[in-house]
């Protein structure tokens, strides 16, 4: 059965892509960070000497709520001001949210 899926996937993708491309165009906002969907993101800023980085990654809103206590804990640590870097990226998918 897997071989049938593999054979039919590409033709189905070709047939369905015009519909999804049109839907994306109508909805708008996809061009702005479209390459992020394929892993092409900006490079991190240069690391400040003596500063350790902690990377927390969350994809969904639920994951953001789940890691919020960790972020609060890291911020509340006794770290001298200016010695901790933080970075947040929230690309917008729709023009409505801008």
C-alpha positions in Angstrom: 0.0 0.0 0.0 2.9 2.3 0.7 4.1 2.0 -2.9 0.6 3.2 -4.1 0.9 6.3 -1.9 4.4 7.0 -3.3 3.3 6.7 -6.9 0.2 8.9 -6.5 1.7 11.6 -4.3 3.5 13.6 -6.9 0.6 13.7 -9.4 -1.8 14.7 -6.6 0.7 17.4 -5.5 0.8 18.8 -9.1 -3.0 18.8 -9.4 -3.6 20.4 -6.0 -0.8 23.0 -6.0 -2.7 25.6 -8.2 -5.6 25.6 -5.7 -3.3 26.0 -2.7 -1.2 28.7 -4.4 -4.4 30.7 -5.3 -5.6 30.3 -1.7 -2.3 31.5 -0.4 -2.4 34.5 -2.7 -5.9 35.4 -1.7 -5.2 35.1 2.0 -2.0 37.1 1.7 1.0 37.5 4.0 2.8 34.4 2.9 5.5 36.1 0.9 7.0 37.9 3.9 8.6 34.9 5.7 7.9 32.2 3.1 11.5 30.9 3.2 11.2 30.3 7.0 9.0 27.4 6.2 12.0 25.7 4.5 14.5 26.5 7.2 16.1 29.6 5.7 16.2 32.0 8.6 18.5 35.0 9.4 21.8 34.4 11.1 22.0 35.0 14.8 23.7 38.2 15.8 27.4 38.0 16.8 27.8 36.5 20.2 28.8 38.9 23.0 32.0 37.7 24.8 31.2 36.3 28.2 27.5 35.8 27.5 26.0 32.3 27.4 23.1 31.7 25.1 20.1 29.6 25.9 17.9 28.5 22.9 14.3 27.9 23.7 12.2 26.9 20.7 8.4 26.8 20.6 6.3 26.4 17.5 2.8 26.5 18.7 1.0 28.7 21.2 0.7 25.8 23.6 4.4 25.3 23.5 5.0 29.0 24.2 2.8 28.7 27.3 4.7 25.5 28.3 8.1 27.1 28.2 7.1 30.5 29.6 8.0 29.4 33.2 11.5 28.5 32.0 11.9 31.9 30.3 10.8 33.6 33.4 13.2 31.6 35.5 16.1 32.4 33.3 15.3 36.1 33.4 14.9 36.1 37.2 18.4 34.6 37.7 20.9 36.8 39.3 22.5 37.8 36.1 24.1 41.3 35.8 22.1 43.6 33.6 23.3 43.6 30.0 24.9 40.2 30.4 22.0 38.2 29.0 20.8 38.2 25.4 17.3 37.3 24.3 15.8 37.0 21.0 12.2 36.4 19.9 10.9 35.9 16.4 7.2 35.7 15.6 6.7 35.8 11.8 3.2 36.8 10.8 1.3 34.7 8.4 -1.6 37.0 7.6 -1.9 40.7 6.7 -4.8 40.9 9.1 -2.5 40.5 12.1 -0.2 43.3 11.1 
